[in-house]
Structures are given as structure tokens and as C-alpha cells.
């Protein structure tokens, strides 16, 4: 009797283990199918190999109510590279061109955009910079500071009300399946970012005391923001195999800010942040080749109290030439 009970328990245990493994396999299969749906394009005619040159950077500035400003601009803004594109995924690998070999900005700058499903637009960026040109508008000498470091990490999310039927992401990949002359969609969403900069001593030059008050002499700045945004995305079919696109996304948010001075520290009392993201694109697409030119970025501005303000810009531009990997026999006719 004991052996029978033990055998039954063994069968039940084995059945449970097999059932759990089957459910696990089904979950894994479902996950793989979802990945396939989101990122894999099974039509070879939608794939292309591309060469490109790009221009991107993050700069920031300190300014006051007297219209004096100090700007911090990195070197080595240009790059060249190659990539592969489809209707669902674009992967570009870029190599930074160090045209200035004396004052080098050490950098990592990743900016990307994807569309999930039919209603979700996501833009993200991760940027670390060390070494900035310091420029001003009050006739003091420009200098390169290799002790200034900046880190920015953030994303923008837009949920559209109508479906995203076409976007500049497909324009970048050289896929022009346009049935109408104009596509417009829009919606609402959210954004968030972390922004930081630091220097060994004072971010302002020693000679700037006549133009800025003591609260602008910052050694370290920490901030985090969360906000809401709205946006409009549009694509236009132009004559002669040309396509244009324009995306505008303004937003407003709240920030936590902490400022460390050369002597002392404080937390700015005004938490409001204003921002504007934008993208403009132009594409030319024929049966085997395409060319795309894209310019975009974002402007973020907030108050530091004591008549001082802080602003940073994220900027990128890219010129790409693509060769389609399909048979070349598939064409699209516009209505």
C-alpha cells in the first residue's frame, strides 16, 4: 500500500513539474512572439544597409536677468558610421571624429527613438561629457575646461489618440508607404530625466564676478524632473519622391534641484521646468536607394533663484544614405 501511495505521489509530482515546465515554455514562447512582433520585420524588402554622418551634443548655460550668460559647449560633435534599418528597428553604429586633438571632449552620447504598437512613441537619451569650451557674451576670453563633467539621462513618452500610421522613424528607414499626402497624429504623455554637472572649483571663470552674483558660482548641480507633455507628429508627401516630417512636443514639469557653491549650498525654491522637443526631417526615396536628413533636439529651462537661470540643449542631426537589401521589384504606388 505504501509503495502505491508513493508511486501516485511521484506521478502527481512529475505531472506538476511537467505542467509547470509547459506553462513556463508557453510563457517564454509568448514572450518571444511578442519580441518578434515588436522588433522583427519578416519582409526583406523593408531592410536596408546605410552609411551616415551625424552631429550631436549636449550643451548647457548659466544666465541671469541682466542678459549675461556663460555657455558650455563640447568639442568633437561629429561622427560617421553605418547601420541596418527596417520598418520596426534601426541600429546605427557611429564613430566620433576627433577633429580637435588638443582639447578633447570625452563623451558617450546615445539617443534613440522607437514606436511601440500603434499609439506609443518613446524617445530616450543617455549622455556623459567631460571637457567643455566655456564661452560668454561679456568679452572675456574663451577657454577649454577639462574638469567640467556633465551627465544627463532621460526619456519622453507620447501616447497618441489616433494611431501612428506613419512617422519619421519609417522615413529614416527609407520606407514610404504613403497613401495620403498628409498624416497628422497627436496625444499626451510624460517625461522624466536626471541632469548633473560638476567642476573641480567654480564653473564660472575668475573674471566673471562683475557679471554674476555669488549664487551663480556653482561647483556642482544635481536635478531630477518629472512632467507631462503634449505632442503633434506629422508627415507630408512632397512632389518628386520627397517626404517631410515635423514633430513638436512641449511640456511642463516639476524638478528637485540642489546647488553646491564654492562656499555653501542651497536648494532653488522654484520647481517649475519648461521644455520643448522638436524634430524636422526630409527624405528622398526611390526603388533601391534613399537619403534622409534629420534635425532635432530639446530645450529645457528652469530657475535657480537669485536672478539666475539654467538651461540645457540636446541637439542631433543625421544625414544617411541607404541601399535597400530586397529584390528591388517591390514598388509602392501613391494614391
N, C-alpha and C positions, 0 to 999 in steps of 0.2 A: 504493500500500500504506500509506504513511504517513497519507494522508487517511482511509482506512478505520479505521486504529487510533485516530486522533484522534477520529473520529466515534463509535466504540464507547466510548472513554473519556468522551466528552461525554455519551453516553446513560447510562452507568453512574453518572456524577457526578450527572446530573439525577435518575436513579431514586433514588439515595441521598438527595439533598436532598428529593425529594418524600416518600420513605418517612419521613425524619426529621420532616418537617413534619406528616405524617399522625399519627405517633406522638405528636408534641407536641400536636396538636389533640385526639387521643384522651385524652391525659393531662389537658388543660385541660377537656375535656368531662366526664371522670370527676370532676375536682375540683369543677366547677360542679354536677354531680349530687349530690355529697356535701354541698356547701353547701346545696343545695335540700332535701336530706333532713333536715339538721340544723336549719335555721333557717326554712324556708318552709312555711307551712301553707296548703294549697290549698282549704280549706273556709272560705268566708266566714262561716259560722255560728259559727266559733271566734274571730272577730275582734271587738274592742270598742274604743270610744273611752272614755277615763277622765279624770276630774278627781280631784285628790288634794291632801291636805296631809300634810306629813311633819315628822319631828322626828329629827335625828340629830347625833351629835357624837362626838368622841374626847376623853376626859379622862384625866389621869394623876395619880399621887400619890406622894409620898415619905413613908414611915412608919418607925417604929422599934419596938424591943421594949418601950419604955415607953408605947406606945399614943398617942404624939404623931404627928400627920400633917398634911401640907400638901398641899392639893388644888388642881389647875389645871384650870379649867372654862371653856370658850369661851362667848362670847355668840353671839346670832343663831342659835339652834338650829333655828328653824322655817323651813319653806318651803312654797310652793304650786306647783302645776304641772299638766301634762296629759301624756297618753301614749296609746299604742296597744298592745294586748295580743293575743296569740294563744296557741295551745297550745304553741308552740315558742319564742316570743320575746316579751319585754316591754320596751318602750322608754318610759321616763318622763323628762320634762324638767322640772326643778324650778328655782324662782327663790327665792333666800334672802331672807327677810323680816328687815330690819334694824330691829328694834324699839328697840334702844339705839343712838342716833346719835352718842353721845359716845365710848363705849368700844367700838369696832367690832373684831370678830374677822374678819380677812381669811382666807378659807378656800376650799379645794377639797376636796370630800368625795364620792367616787364609791364606792358599794358595790353589788355585783351578785351574782346567783346564776343558774346555769344547770344544766341536766341534759343530758348528752351520752350518746346511746344510751339503754340501759335500765338501766345499772348505775353511772353516773358522775355524782356530784354535785360541783359546783365552786362555791365562794364566793370572791370576791376583793374587795379594798378598796384604795383609794389616797386618802390623807388628808394635806393640808398645812394647818396652822393657824398664824396669827400673831396673838398677843394673847389673854391668858388672865386670868380672875379668879382671884386667889390667895386661898384660904380655908383656915382651920385650925381645930383643936379646942382651942386653948390661949388663947383670948380675946384674941388680937392683932387689930388692925384688918384688915378685908378690903381688898385693893387690886386695881386692874387694871394688869397689866403688858403693855405693847405691845411689849416687847423679847423676850418669850419666844416661841420658834418650835418647832413640832413637825412631824415627817414620819413617816408610817407607811405601809408598802406590804406587802401580804401576801395569801396565799390559803390555803384549806382544800380538800382533795380527799378524797372518800369514795367508795370502790368497794364497792357493796353486794353481798351474797351472793345474796339473792333479787332479782328485777328490781324496779325502781322503778315500780310500777303506777300510783301516784298520788302527788302531792306538793303542798305548799302553793304551789309555783310555778303550778300549774294553778288552785288555789283563788284566787290573786291575779288570774288572768285571767278568772275567772267561769265556768270550765268544770267542771261537776260531773257527770262520767260515772261515778257510783259504783254498782257492782253489789253491794257488800257494805257492812256497817255499819262495819267496821274494816279498815284497811290498815296493816300494820307491816312495815318492812324495816330492815336494818342491815348494817354491814360495818366495814371498816378502811380507813385511808388515811394521808395525810401532810399536813403543813402547813409553811409557811415564812413568815417576814416579816423586814423591816428596820424598826427603830424608832430614832428620833433626836429629841433635843430640845436646845436651846441657849438661852442668855440672854447679855446684854451683860456682866453681872457675876456675881451669885450668884443661883441660883434660889430660895433661901430669903431671907426678909426679914432685915434687920439685927438685929431684935429676937428672932430665933429661936435665938440662941446658948445660951439657958438650956434649950432643949428638944431640940436635936440636937447631936451631936458634929461635929467639924470635917470628917469624911469625908462628911457629908451636904450640905455646902455646895458643890453641883455647879454648874459653869458649862456643861459640855457632856457629853452622854451619847450613845454610839453602841452599837448592838447588832444582831446578826443571829442568827436562830434557825432550826433545822430539827428537826422532830419527827414523831411518829406519833400517830394519833388513832383512836378508835372512835366509832361513832355509831348512833343509832336514830332513824328517821323514821317518823312515824305520822300517819294521817288518820282522822277519825271522822265518820260521818254522823249528824247530830242531827235530832230532830223539827223540823217546820216549816220546811223548806228551808234549814236551817243546817248548816254544816260546820265542824269544828275540826281543827287540826293542831298537832303538837308535835314538834320536832326537838331532840335533845340530843347534843352531840359533845364529850366530854372528851379531853384529850391531854396528852402529856408530851414535852419536847424538850430539846435542848442549845443553849446560847447562847454566843456570843462577845460580851463586854461590855468597853467601855472608858470610863472615867470621867475627865473633866478637871475638876479642882477650881479654885477661885480661885487657889490656890497648889499646884502639883503635879498628879500624875495617878496612876491605878492601874488594874489590871485585876482585877475581882472573881474570886475563885477558885472559887466555886460556880457551875457552868454550868447547873444544872437550872432548867427553866421548867415551870410548871404552867398549864394553860389550860382554859377551859370555854366553848364556844359554845352558844347556845340560840336557838330561835325558837318563838313561840307565835302562832297565827293563828285568826281566826274569820271565817267568810264566810256571807253570805246571798245566795242566787241564785234568781231567778225567770226567766220566759221572756225578758224584754227587758232586765232590769236586774240588777246585782249590787252588793253592798257588801262590802268586805274590810277587816279591821283586823288589822294585823300588828305584833308587837313582838319584837325580837330584839337580839342583841349577843354580845359575848365579853368574858371577863375573863382577863387574862394577868398572872402574878405571878412574880417572881424575887428572889433575894437579892443585895444589894450588898456583903455583908460588913460588919464593924464594927457589927453590930446594926441595920443599915439595910436596908430593902426598897423595891422599886419595883414599882408595879402600874399597868396602864393598862386602860381600858374602851373598847370600841367599842359604841355603842348606836344603834339606829334604830327608829322606829315610823312607820307609814303608815296613813292612812285614805283609801280610794279608793272612788269611785262610778263604775261603768261602765255604758255603754249599748252593747248588742250590735248589730253592724252587719248581721247576717244578716236573713233574711226574717222571722224570729220564728216560723216554722211548725214548726221542728225542736224537738222536746222529748225529754227523756231520762226514762225510767221506771226507778225503782229496784226491784231485786228484794229 
